[in-house]
Amino acid sequence: MLFCRLFVGHRARRVYLALFLFLFALSIGVRVRSYLLTRRIYAALSGLDRLRVDATTEEQLLRTVPYLVREKNTLPGTQGYYRAEISNQDDRRWLYRLPSFLYSLWPPHVDLPMKNKWDLMDLPTRIAYVLGWRHVSFSAYVFVLNGTVSSTGYSIEPDVLVGYPLSYFVVARSAHGFWRNRGREQPVQNTDDESPDYRFGAVAGQFSLLAGADSAIGVVYTATAPRDLVSRVYQVDLSCFWAIRGCGSVRQVTPFLWQDRRAIATATTRRVSSMAGWSGSGNPCPDRILAGRVRTVLDLNVALLEVVNSRSERVNREGIVSEEIVTDYRLIEAIRGQPQGPWTNIRYRWTIPWPFSPRGETLNPMRPSYPKPGERFLYFSGASFDSCRIVPATPSAESSVRSAVPAPRRSEDDITHYLYARM
């Protein structure tokens, strides 16, 4: 009888009801706070969407984008720097006040690569997450040069604090072109060639300690990108930050960007992994790709080469004998930049990098051949190209390279900032 009174009696039921109502009200409260923060993020993104690089003035900027604060500019070559921060980071101080033994009851398991965000949460954070608390962190920046907007971008962190270096759920920015001040040559993937003015991946600053293709997305666009695609960069759905189950995939937050990334990958697959180049029925390195390189890859070197001779050499790799095509060229003209040799003993590359293949590579779409003396080719250097480094110098290919106008070189477009720095 005493047990029934204590745990299932009338007074106990009132305590249970009061506790349930308290937790329900607390859950509603933290979700409403997240909802209000996302409304502020929507307002900032709407303002960023209305900006026009190299056209919007600084005065118009301050009237268009809310929450911007001018900060000290440490980047040479720019004049003004504005930043907006919307976050509930200060809410974590309530978790830090809890007794330390609670954190040891269920410590986080941090093993790289991180496959499950729940492994990153200790016991208090798990309880807070179940009740509806989400990590909300949004950051936006705008660079100003000569009184007009020169560059803009934003980042959104996952709904769980992953750790340092900062992991991004969504990161987006504008750029005039792509260049690298130091380090190795900048990577130019096959998808970058397919869509030079609207790129996804590390070049945009994408970085996440969470594993999986849907754990993060990064996009960068140039001034010549179609306006309808640029608008999609700023169309996000943040309802998962206050929903019951939280954010499980970047597809929930950026459905349009996710679709665009898949569409570019599909188009690249059709161009690169098909046998059109081998059969002669298609061109895996069309002129539009060559022109896109000139416009956007600002460290680009283009050399016009002429074949001196070509030959076949037998190579023995641990008992496996194969024939390799070797070609000697001579430099006719440096069309762009300062191409450097040597131009002899250049071997045909049978495979190219391909992340969608289980082996990470696929057959070179440019079919092997023994070029004849006097034939001319375009040689691209200054960046690490996945494919189409040496292409036939057809009249249309040569014209596209000569007529394309490179973008201006701006300090804020140095991809070193985005490959190694966290905003």
C-alpha positions in Angstrom: 0.0 0.0 0.0 2.8 2.4 0.9 4.5 1.7 -2.5 1.2 2.4 -4.4 0.8 5.7 -2.5 4.3 6.9 -3.2 4.5 6.0 -6.9 1.0 5.5 -8.3 -1.1 7.4 -5.9 -3.0 10.6 -6.5 -0.1 12.9 -5.3 2.4 10.9 -7.5 0.2 11.3 -10.5 0.1 15.1 -9.9 3.9 15.1 -9.7 4.2 13.2 -13.0 1.7 15.5 -14.7 3.6 18.6 -13.5 6.9 17.1 -14.6 5.4 16.2 -18.0 4.0 19.7 -18.4 7.3 21.3 -17.4 9.2 19.2 -20.0 6.6 19.9 -22.6 6.7 23.6 -22.0 10.6 23.5 -22.0 10.6 21.6 -25.3 8.2 24.1 -26.8 10.3 27.0 -25.5 13.6 25.9 -27.0 12.0 25.0 -30.3 10.4 28.5 -30.5 13.8 30.0 -29.8 15.3 28.0 -32.6 12.4 29.0 -34.9 12.9 32.7 -34.2 16.7 32.4 -34.9 15.9 30.7 -38.2 13.6 33.6 -39.1 16.5 36.0 -38.6 18.7 33.7 -40.8 16.0 33.8 -43.5 16.0 37.6 -43.4 19.8 37.7 -43.8 19.8 35.2 -46.7 17.0 37.2 -48.4 19.2 40.3 -48.3 22.3 38.5 -49.5 20.3 37.1 -52.5 19.5 40.7 -53.6 23.1 41.7 -53.7 24.9 42.0 -57.0 28.7 41.6 -57.0 30.5 44.6 -58.4 27.2 46.5 -58.7 25.6 46.9 -55.3 27.0 49.9 -53.4 28.1 49.9 -49.8 25.1 52.2 -48.9 22.7 49.8 -50.6 24.3 46.9 -48.9 23.6 48.3 -45.4 20.0 48.9 -46.3 19.5 45.4 -47.8 21.2 42.9 -45.5 20.2 43.1 -41.8 22.5 42.3 -38.8 25.7 43.3 -40.6 28.5 44.7 -38.4 31.6 46.3 -39.9 34.7 44.7 -38.6 38.5 45.2 -39.0 39.6 44.1 -42.4 42.8 42.0 -42.5 42.7 40.9 -46.1 44.9 42.9 -48.4 43.3 44.1 -51.6 39.9 44.9 -50.0 38.6 47.9 -48.3 35.6 47.1 -46.2 34.5 43.9 -44.4 31.1 43.2 -42.9 30.0 40.2 -40.9 26.7 38.9 -39.5 26.5 36.3 -36.7 23.3 34.6 -35.6 23.8 31.9 -33.1 22.6 30.3 -29.8 26.1 29.5 -28.7 25.5 31.3 -25.4 22.8 28.8 -24.5 25.4 26.2 -23.9 26.5 27.9 -20.7 23.4 26.4 -19.0 24.7 22.9 -20.0 28.2 23.8 -18.7 26.7 24.5 -15.2 25.5 21.0 -14.7 27.5 18.7 -12.4 30.5 17.2 -14.2 29.6 13.6 -13.3 26.7 13.8 -15.7 29.1 14.2 -18.6 31.0 11.1 -17.6 27.9 8.9 -17.5 27.7 8.9 -21.3 30.7 10.6 -22.8 31.0 11.3 -26.6 32.8 8.8 -28.9 34.9 10.8 -31.3 36.4 8.4 -33.9 37.2 9.6 -37.4 35.5 9.5 -39.7 32.4 10.4 -37.6 29.4 8.5 -39.0 26.8 9.4 -36.5 26.2 12.8 -34.9 24.7 11.1 -31.8 28.2 9.7 -31.0 29.3 13.4 -30.6 26.9 14.1 -27.8 27.4 13.6 -24.1 24.5 12.8 -21.8 23.4 16.4 -21.1 23.6 17.3 -24.7 21.6 14.2 -25.7 18.8 15.1 -23.3 18.8 18.7 -24.5 18.6 17.5 -28.1 15.7 15.1 -27.4 13.9 18.0 -25.7 14.3 20.1 -28.8 17.5 22.2 -28.3 19.5 22.5 -31.5 22.9 24.0 -32.2 22.2 27.0 -34.4 25.1 28.9 -35.9 24.9 31.1 -39.0 27.7 33.4 -40.3 27.7 35.7 -43.3 30.3 38.1 -44.7 30.6 40.8 -47.4 33.8 42.3 -48.8 33.6 45.8 -50.2 36.0 47.2 -52.8 35.9 50.8 -54.2 32.5 51.3 -52.7 30.8 48.3 -54.2 30.3 44.7 -53.0 33.2 42.6 -54.2 32.4 39.2 -52.5 29.8 37.6 -50.3 29.2 34.3 -48.6 27.6 32.5 -45.7 27.9 29.3 -43.7 25.5 27.2 -41.6 26.8 24.7 -39.0 25.1 21.4 -38.2 22.5 21.2 -35.5 25.1 19.5 -33.3 28.3 21.2 -32.4 30.8 18.9 -34.1 34.0 20.4 -32.8 37.1 22.1 -34.2 38.1 22.8 -36.8 34.6 24.0 -37.5 32.4 21.7 -39.6 29.9 23.2 -42.0 26.5 21.9 -42.9 26.1 24.5 -45.7 28.7 26.9 -47.1 28.3 29.2 -50.1 30.2 32.1 -51.5 30.8 34.2 -54.6 34.0 34.5 -56.6 35.3 36.2 -59.7 37.7 33.4 -60.5 39.9 30.8 -58.7 43.6 31.1 -57.9 46.0 30.0 -55.3 48.6 32.1 -53.6 50.7 29.3 -52.1 50.9 25.5 -51.9 50.2 23.0 -54.6 48.3 23.7 -57.8 44.6 24.2 -57.3 42.5 21.1 -58.1 40.1 21.2 -61.0 37.8 18.2 -60.9 35.8 16.9 -63.8 32.7 18.4 -62.3 34.4 21.8 -62.1 35.1 21.6 -65.8 31.5 20.7 -66.5 30.1 23.7 -64.5 32.9 26.2 -64.1 30.7 29.1 -62.9 28.7 27.0 -60.4 30.9 24.6 -58.5 30.5 22.3 -55.5 33.0 20.9 -53.1 36.2 21.9 -51.3 36.8 24.9 -53.6 33.8 26.5 -52.0 35.1 25.9 -48.5 33.1 22.7 -47.8 34.4 20.8 -44.8 32.8 18.5 -42.3 34.2 15.9 -39.8 30.9 14.0 -40.3 31.2 11.3 -43.0 28.9 10.8 -45.9 28.0 12.7 -49.1 24.9 14.2 -47.5 26.7 15.5 -44.4 27.6 18.8 -46.0 27.4 20.8 -49.2 29.5 23.7 -50.4 28.8 25.9 -53.5 30.6 28.8 -55.2 29.3 30.8 -58.1 30.8 33.5 -60.3 29.4 36.6 -61.8 28.6 34.9 -65.0 26.6 32.1 -63.4 22.9 32.0 -64.4 20.8 34.2 -62.0 18.3 31.4 -61.4 21.0 29.2 -60.1 22.5 31.9 -57.9 19.1 32.4 -56.3 18.9 28.7 -55.4 22.1 29.3 -53.3 20.1 31.3 -50.8 17.0 29.2 -50.8 17.2 27.0 -47.7 14.8 25.2 -45.5 15.7 25.4 -41.8 12.6 23.8 -40.4 14.6 20.8 -39.3 16.4 22.9 -36.7 13.2 23.1 -34.6 11.5 19.9 -35.9 11.1 16.8 -33.7 13.8 14.6 -35.4 16.4 17.4 -36.2 18.5 17.6 -39.3 19.5 14.2 -40.7 20.8 15.3 -44.1 21.9 18.4 -46.0 19.2 17.4 -48.5 16.6 18.6 -46.0 18.2 22.1 -45.7 19.2 22.7 -49.3 17.1 20.5 -51.6 17.7 22.7 -54.7 21.5 22.7 -54.2 21.4 18.9 -53.7 19.5 18.5 -56.9 22.0 20.8 -58.8 25.0 18.9 -57.4 23.5 15.6 -58.6 22.6 17.1 -62.0 26.2 18.3 -62.6 27.6 14.9 -61.5 25.2 13.2 -63.9 26.1 15.4 -66.8 29.8 14.9 -66.0 29.3 11.2 -66.0 27.8 11.2 -69.4 30.6 13.2 -70.8 33.6 11.6 -69.1 32.7 7.9 -68.4 31.2 7.2 -71.8 33.1 5.7 -74.8 32.1 8.6 -77.1 35.7 9.9 -77.2 37.0 6.4 -78.1 34.4 5.8 -80.8 34.7 9.3 -82.3 31.0 10.0 -81.8 31.5 12.7 -79.2 34.0 15.1 -77.7 34.8 14.6 -74.0 36.7 17.9 -74.0 34.3 20.4 -75.7 35.3 24.0 -76.4 33.0 25.3 -73.6 35.2 23.5 -71.1 38.3 25.1 -72.5 36.8 28.6 -72.5 35.5 28.1 -68.9 39.1 27.3 -67.8 40.4 30.5 -69.3 37.6 32.6 -67.6 37.9 31.1 -64.1 41.3 29.4 -63.5 43.4 32.5 -63.1 46.7 30.6 -62.7 46.1 28.9 -66.0 48.9 28.3 -68.6 48.0 27.3 -72.1 50.7 26.2 -74.6 50.3 25.5 -78.3 52.4 22.5 -79.0 53.4 20.7 -82.2 54.2 17.0 -82.4 57.8 16.1 -83.2 57.3 12.4 -83.0 55.4 9.7 -81.2 56.4 6.1 -80.4 55.4 3.0 -78.4 57.6 1.9 -75.4 57.3 -1.4 -73.6 57.1 -1.1 -69.8 57.6 -4.0 -67.4 55.8 -3.5 -64.1 56.7 -6.5 -61.9 56.3 -8.9 -64.7 53.3 -7.2 -66.3 54.4 -5.9 -69.7 52.4 -3.2 -71.4 52.8 -0.7 -74.2 52.8 3.0 -73.5 52.4 5.8 -76.0 55.2 8.5 -75.7 55.1 11.8 -77.6 57.7 14.5 -78.0 56.4 18.0 -78.6 57.9 21.4 -79.3 56.5 24.7 -78.0 55.0 26.9 -80.8 53.3 29.6 -78.7 52.5 30.5 -75.1 48.8 31.5 -75.5 48.1 32.1 -71.8 50.4 32.5 -68.8 53.9 31.1 -68.7 53.8 27.4 -69.6 56.9 25.5 -68.6 58.3 22.3 -70.2 59.8 19.9 -70.7 57.8 19.0 -73.8 59.4 15.6 -74.5 58.7 12.1 -73.3 55.1 12.9 -72.4 53.2 9.7 -71.8 49.5 9.0 -72.4 47.5 8.7 -69.3 45.2 5.6 -69.5 43.0 6.5 -66.5 41.8 9.7 -64.8 40.5 10.4 -61.3 36.8 9.6 -60.8 35.3 9.7 -57.3 32.1 7.8 -58.4 34.0 4.7 -59.3 34.8 2.1 -56.6 38.5 2.3 -57.6 38.5 6.1 -57.7 39.4 6.2 -61.4 38.0 5.6 -64.9 39.2 5.2 -68.4 40.6 8.3 -70.0 37.9 9.6 -72.3 40.5 10.9 -74.8 41.2 7.8 -76.8 44.9 6.8 -77.3 46.5 7.6 -80.6 49.9 8.1 -82.2 49.9 11.7 -83.2 51.7 12.5 -86.4 54.5 15.0 -86.7 53.2 18.5 -87.3 49.8 17.9 -85.5 49.1 20.6 -83.0 47.7 20.3 -79.4 46.7 22.6 -76.6 48.5 21.9 -73.3 46.9 23.1 -70.1 48.9 23.6 -66.9 48.9 25.8 -63.8 46.2 23.7 -62.1 45.7 20.0 -61.3 43.2 18.9 -64.0 41.5 15.6 -63.7 41.2 15.3 -67.5 41.5 17.1 -70.8 45.0 18.4 -70.1 46.2 17.8 -73.7 43.5 18.3 -76.4 43.7 18.7 -80.2 44.2 22.3 -81.3 41.2 22.4 -83.6 40.4 25.9 -85.0 37.3 26.1 -82.7 39.3 25.0 -79.6 42.1 27.5 -80.3 39.6 30.2 -80.9 37.7 29.6 -77.7 40.9 29.8 -75.7 42.1 32.9 -77.3 38.8 34.8 -77.2 37.8 34.0 -73.6 38.5 36.8 -71.1 39.9 35.9 -67.7 38.1 37.2 -64.6 39.9 39.8 -62.4 42.2 38.4 -59.8 40.9 39.4 -56.3 42.5 38.6 -53.0 39.3 37.3 -51.5 39.1 34.7 -54.3 42.3 33.0 -53.2 41.1 29.4 -52.6 43.8 28.9 -50.0 41.5 30.8 -47.6 38.7 28.3 -48.2 40.8 25.0 -48.4 42.5 25.6 -45.1 40.7 28.4 -43.2 37.4 28.1 -41.3 35.1 31.1 -41.3 
